[in-house]
Amino acid sequence: MKKRFNTTGSCNPALHYMVDTSKKLAQIEEYIEEGLYFTINRARQFGKTTTMKALFRNLSDRYVVISISFEIGDTIFDSVEGFCEGLDFKIANAAGMSTEQIDFWQNEHKSSSFEGLSYKISAFCKSQSKPVLLLIDEVDKSTDNQLFLNFLGLLRNKFLDRDMKGMNSTFHSVVLAGVYDVKNLKLKLRPDEERKYNSPWNIATDFDVDMTFHPDEIITMLNEYEEDYKTGMDKVFISNEIYKYTSGYPFLVSKICELIDKKLGKDWSENGVQEAVKIIENDDESTLINSLTKNIENDADLKKLLKAIMLEDFTIEFNANVPLIKKCKLYSILKAGANNKSVVHNIVFERVLYNYFITEEKLKRMMSDETKSVYIQNGRLNMPLVIERFQALMRNERRKADDNFLERQGRLLFLCFLKPIINGSGFYYVEPETRNGGRIDLVVSYAGEEFVIELKIWRGEKYEVEGKVQLAEYLNTRNLQEGFLVTFSFLKNKTVQEEPEWIEHDGKRIYEAII
């Protein structure tokens, strides 16, 4: 039986096409070998559970590996006694004890308190011939429960005491997996103390392993697939295309592959990747996409930050010590771009967010009432006409709207204007290298034809010339002879070119419009 791409639950190498993550696992295993405690904290659907299961498989010959998780509604959270006895059972069960051994183990010394549980943990670890490794998955479901935080505090205390009591007096290493960094959580040191708080996980080391999939890793999954199906795909090109749109976000990588394989007729081409991206961004059933929009819908500050970065040309340093930036890193919404600028993590997310803002701001009112057919002639997109009509629309809107608003939101308005024209047949994305440099390069694909549009905010004559140079250089990288330059300027004393016009620059034809 052939394998399949998997986007639901954890991946199994016997059943699923998987990226070779051996280098990442080796890095994580070094943490474990050193006896460190840490949290694998990454965004949802980032491969955390798959990683935990791989660690279990890889390390079971060297360690007694105890792998547990806490489910929503778990009755062990009902009381201290229930928690301690329940965790005792989970550990015994995960260790592979028989029913009789578990009964003996639980009844020999009742662990109905944290003191009793601590004793049982030490007794268990000392009784084993190999170091004991504890893996706890899905910790986010438990971190708002005081009993679980008390348990982490117990682990912290045993960790701090192991130099005196011996390394085998507790778990050799503890690995938690979840979205949030548990080190940031606080608990009361004693129930009767109201003001003295400490982190139950402040002994944990920072987790600094890159969990994204890079092109040389994505290709390992495509190699395995190609051995089965022999599609003749250009694996190097496709792996780079997938990375271009996803920045290696594990779920998105697998989802694109799954869609191409199952829904797009195994179209392993540039077009196939683009079509898969369109399906993902419009999938209202996607847990990941819904989670992305839900996070910004429920957080006004987060929404304001993303608008500032994406639409208002703000340059914001990617400083994870700033709580809001830290939150964006946690959700994998933002990452560090060129010169450590904050940029949206990947093109898929960026397209989803642009679409969200278009709807959320109700900017569809600015769309032209003209039909799509006006702009499509003999199956080709008339981009000069699109820009000409957009310029006219913006000049009309200027009479009714605040100039500051139009300048800040101009690029979003252009996307709003463009989207219904190309919707269903076309495709667009923003080049990540130019998103935050006072300009963005918009690449539009329609009926096999590419259009590169540079959208700039007016910064003076010098920058205007630089814009033409940059556009010409970018056209060279894509082997195109024509490009489009749209400059947003609302200076009262500037003479504005009345109509868009074709100009020549460095051997390229550029259709320039000033708005």
N, C-alpha and C positions, 0 to 999 in steps of 0.2 A: 504494500500500500504506500502510495506517495504521500509525502508530507504536505502540509498546508501552512500558509501564513496565518498567524494568530493575533487577534486584537481583543480577545475576551479572556480575562484571567491570565494566570502565569503561563509561561511558555515551557514546553517539554521538548528537549532535543530529539527525542525519539519520534515525536509526532509533528513537530513544527520546524519550518525554516527559520533559523535563528542567526543573528549576527554573532560572530566569534568575539566573545567578551573576555577571553582568557587573560589578556593583559590587565584589564580592569579588575578582574577577580584576583589576580596575583597581587595587585596593589592593596586590595582589601584584606587579603590573607596576611600580608605583612603586618597590618594593624593588629590582627588577631594573634599572630605569632609573638608579638611584643607584649601581649597581655593587656591591650588597651580596651577601654570601654568607649563606645561611640554610637552615634545615630546616623543611619543612612537617611538623610532628610532631603527629599526631592519632591517635585510636584506630582500630582496625580498622573497615573499611567506612564510613569517614567521607568518602569522595570524593576521596582524595588522588591516585589514579591518574587519575581523570577530570579533576581540576584540572591535573595535569601535561600531559595531552594537549591541554587547552584552551589552556594557555600556549604549547604548540608551535604550534597553529593560529594563535593571535593574534599571535605575535611573529616568525614566520618571514619576514615581509617586512622587518623591521627588524634582525634578527639572523641569524647563522648558528647555528641551534639544533641542538645535539648532544644527543639524547635516548637514554639507555641505561639498562639495569637489569642486576642481577646475579641469576642464578638459582641455586637450591640445586643443588649438585653441579657448578657451573661449573668446568671444568678449569683456568681461569686462576689459580686459587688454589693450584695444586700447587707452584709455585716462583716465585721473584722474576722469573726470565726469562720464564716462562709468563705471569705477571700483566702485566708491562710490555708484552710483545708482544701479548698478548690485548687489553689495554685500548687499545693503539695501533690494533689492527684494529677494535675497536668504534667508536672515534672516527671513523676513516676511513670505515667503512661507514655510520655514522649521518650523516656529512657528505654522503653521496650520491656518493662516488667510484665510478668504474667499476672493474671487476676489474683492468684494466691499471693504472689510477691507484693502486689500493690496493697492488698488487705493487711498483710503483715507490716509492710512499710508504714501505712497510715495509722495502724493501731499500736505499734511499738512505742512511739512517742507522739502523742497528739500535738498537732501544730495548729492549735486554735487561737494562737496569738502570734504577733510578729516575733516575739522572743522565741517561741516554739518553732516558728518557721525558720528563723535564723539558725537555730540548732540543727534542724533537719537538713538545711542546705549544706552546712559544714560537714555533717555526718555523711551525706551522700557524696560530696566531692572527695572526701578523704577515703571513701570506700572504693573509688574507681581506680583502675590501673592506668588510665589516661586522663589528661586534663579535661575539664568539663567546659564546654562552650554553650552559652545560652543565647538563642536567637528569639527575639520577640517581634512579630510582625503586626502591622495595623495598630500601632500604639496611639494613633490619633483618637481612636474610639475610647481610650481610657484616660487620657491626660486631664480630663476635667473631673476625674474622680479622685477624691482625697486618699482612698485606700491604695490606689495604684501609685500615687505620688509617695505615699508612705513606704511602699515596697521599693521604689527607686531609692528612697532615703536609706532603707536597710541595705541595699546593694552598695550604696556609696560608703556607708560605715564599714562594711565588711571589706570593701576594696582598700580603704585607708588602713585597716588593721592587718592586712595580709602580710606586710613586711615582718610584723611581730609574730603572727600566728601561723605563718607558712602560706605559700602560694596555693596549696591545695585545700585551704580552709574555706575557699569560696570559688566561684566561677573564675576560670582563667581569663575569659573575655566575655563581655556582654555586648550584643549588637541589637539595637532597636531600629525598626524601620517605620517611617512615617513621613508625612509632609512637613511637620513642624520640628524645629530643633528643640528638643526637650530641655536643653541647657537653659533656655529662657524661662522655663516655668519656675514658680516659687511655691514653697509650702512652709507652714508654720513649723518651727523646730520642735515646739511643744504645744499641745492643744491650749494650754492656759496662757500662752504668750501671744499677744495681739500684734506686736510691732516687729518682732524678730523673725525675719523670713530668710530663707536661703534656698538655693536651687538644689533639688534632690539629685541632679545630674551634673553638678559642676566639676566632677572628676573626669568627665568624658572629654576625649580629645576631639579637635575639629576634624570633620570628615571632608577631605579635599581630593576626591577622585572624580574625574570628569566622566559623567554617566551618559553623555550624549554619544551618538554614533557618528563617526567621521567617515568620509567616502571610502577610505581603505578598509574600514570595518563593514560598511554596508555591502561592499562588493563580495565579502565572504558569504553573505546570505544569498546573493544573486548567483554566485558560483554553484552553490548547492542546488538551487532551483534549476539552473541551466543544465546541470548534469542530468536532471530528470526530463526536462521538456525540450531542450535544444532549440530554443526560439531564434537563436542567432543574434540576440540583442548585443548592443555595444555596452558591455557591463561597466566599463570605466565611465563612459558618458552618462549612463543612467544613474549610477551611484552618485555622481556629482550633481545631476539634476535633482535627485531626491533630496540630497543634502542642501541644495540651494534653497528649496522651498521650506524645509523643515528645521534647518540648523541642527539636525541630528536628534530631534525629539523622538524618543523610541517609539511611542505609540503612532505618531504621524508617519514615521518611516515604514512601519509594518502595515499601516492602513493603506498607504499609497500602493504598496506591493500587492496587498490583498485585493484592492479594487481593480488594479490592472489585470490581475490573474483571473478574477471571478466575474467581473462586471464589464470590463472594457476589452474583451476579446484578446487578451494577452498582447495588448498594444504597447510593447516595451520601447516606446519612442518618446521624444520630447512632448508630442501631443498627448500621448497616453498619460504622462505624469501631470500635465496641465489639467486634463479632464478629471483625473483623480482628485486633484486639489480642489477643483470646482465642486465636486460632489461632497467633499469633506466640509468645505466652508458653508454649504447650504444644508447640511444635515442637521435638522432641528431635533433629532433623536440622539445625537452624539453627546455622551456624558462629558467629554473633555470640552467641547465647544460650549455646551450649556454652562459648565463650571466657569469657563473664562468670562462669559457675559454676565453670569450671576455675580462673580466677584466684583466686577466694576459697577454693576447695577446697585449693589448693596454698600458701596464704599464711595462716597462723594469725593473724598480726597484722591483716591486712586483714579477715578474717572477724570478729575481735573488735571492730574499729573500726565496721564496718557494723552489727553487732548493737547496739553502744552507741548509735549514732545513731538507728537505726530502732526499736529495741525497748525501750531502757532510758532514753530521754528525756535523753540526754547532749547538751549543746550544745557543739559543737566548731567553732572558728573555721576558716574555709577559708583556711589559710595554706600556699601552695604551696612555701614554703621548708622545710616539715616533710616529710621523705622519704616518709612513709606517705600524707600528703595529696597530695603530688606524684604518687605512683604512682596514686592514685585519679583524679586529674585526667588523667593520661596515658591511662588506660583509659576515661576518660569515665564512670566510675562515680559520682563525686561532682562537684558544682559549688557555686558560691557562691549561697546563697539570701538571704532577707531578713536584713539586719544582718550580712551576710557569714558566716552560719552554713552549715556543710557539710550539704548535702542530696543525696539520690540524684538522679542526672542527669535521669531521666524516669520517668513512671508505669509504662511497660512494664518497665523494669529493676526498679523497686520491686516490682511484682507478681511478677516472676520470683524476686527475692530472698526475698520473703515465703514463696512456695511452697517455695523451697529450704530455708529455715530450718525450715519446718513438717516437711518430710521429714527433714532432717538431724538434728534434735533428737528425732525420733520422737515428736512431740507428738500424733500421731494416736491414741495411746492414750487421750487425753483426750476424744476425740469421744464423743458420746452413742451409745449402742447403739440408740436409737430410729430408726425408719425416717424417711426424708425426708418421707413422706406425712403424718406427724404435724404438720409445720409448713406444709404446703401445703394450703390449704382452698379448694375451688372455683377452683383455678388461681391463687390469690393467696397470697403469702407472709405468714404471721402473725408479723410482727416482734416484737410484744409477747411472744408465747409463746417465741420464740427467746431473747430477753433474760431472760425469767423462768427458763427452763430452764438457761441459761448461769450465772445467778446461783446457782442451786441446785447446779450442778456445781462451781463454784468454792468454795462453802462446804464441800462435801464434800472437795474436794482439799486444802483448808486443813488438814484434820486429818492429811493424809499428807505434805504438802510444806512446804518452808521458805517462810515468809512473804516473805522477801526475793526469792526466786525468783518467787513468784507476782506480786508487785508489779512486778518488772522485766519479766516476760514476759506480763503480763496481756493486753495488747493483741494480742500474737501468739496467745495462747490463744483469744481471741475469734474471730480470723480462722480459726484451726484448727477451732473449733466450727462456724463459719458455712459454711466452704467446702463440705463435703459436702452441706449442705442446698441450696445454690443451684447447685452444680456442674452444668454442662451447660445450664442454663436461665437462670442469673443471672450477674451481673457486679458486680465491686466495684473501687473504687480509692480511694486516699488523696489528698485534696486537697493539692497541693504547698504552698499558702500556710500550712497549719496543721501541717505535719509535725513541726516542731521548736519549738513554742511551749508545751510542757507539755500539749499536746492534739493530737489528730488528728481531722479530720473524715473519716469513712468514708462514701462514697456507694455504696449498694447499689441495683442496678437488677434488677428481676425482673418478667417478664411486662408490661413497659411501665410499671411503677410504681416510683417512686424513694423510697428511704428514706435519710435523713441521720442518721448516728449519731455523736455526739461522744464520744470516749473520752478520759477525763481521769485524771490522777494527782492524788490528794487533796493540796492545798496549803494548805488552810485555808478558812474560811467565805467570805472575800472572793473567793477564786478560784472558789469554787462558784457564787456569784452571777454573776461574770463569765462563767462557762461558759454559764449560761442566756442571758445577754445575747448572747454571741457566737453561740450556736446559733440564737437567734431571728433575728439579723441575717442569718445565713447562709441560713436557711430563706426569708427574704424574697428573696434573690438568686436562688433557684430556684423561687419562686412556690409554696412548699409550706406547708401549715398545721400539719403534725405533724412532730415530730422526736424523737430518742431521745438520752438522756444517760446514759452509763455511767461512773461514777466508781469508780476503784480505790483503796480505802483499807484499810490494815491496822493502823491505830492501835489500840492495846489499850484506850485509855480513851475511845474515841469511840462514842457511841451510833449504831448502824447501823440505818437503816430496814429493817424486816423484809422487806417485799415491794415490788417496783416499783410505782409509782403514776403516774397521769396528773396533771400540774399545769398551770396556766395561767401563761403569761408573755408579756407584751407582745402579746397577741392570738394567741399560738401555743399549741398543745397539745404538751406535752413529756412523754414517758414516761421517768421517772427511775428509775434503779437504782443502788444503792450496793453495792459488792462489797468 
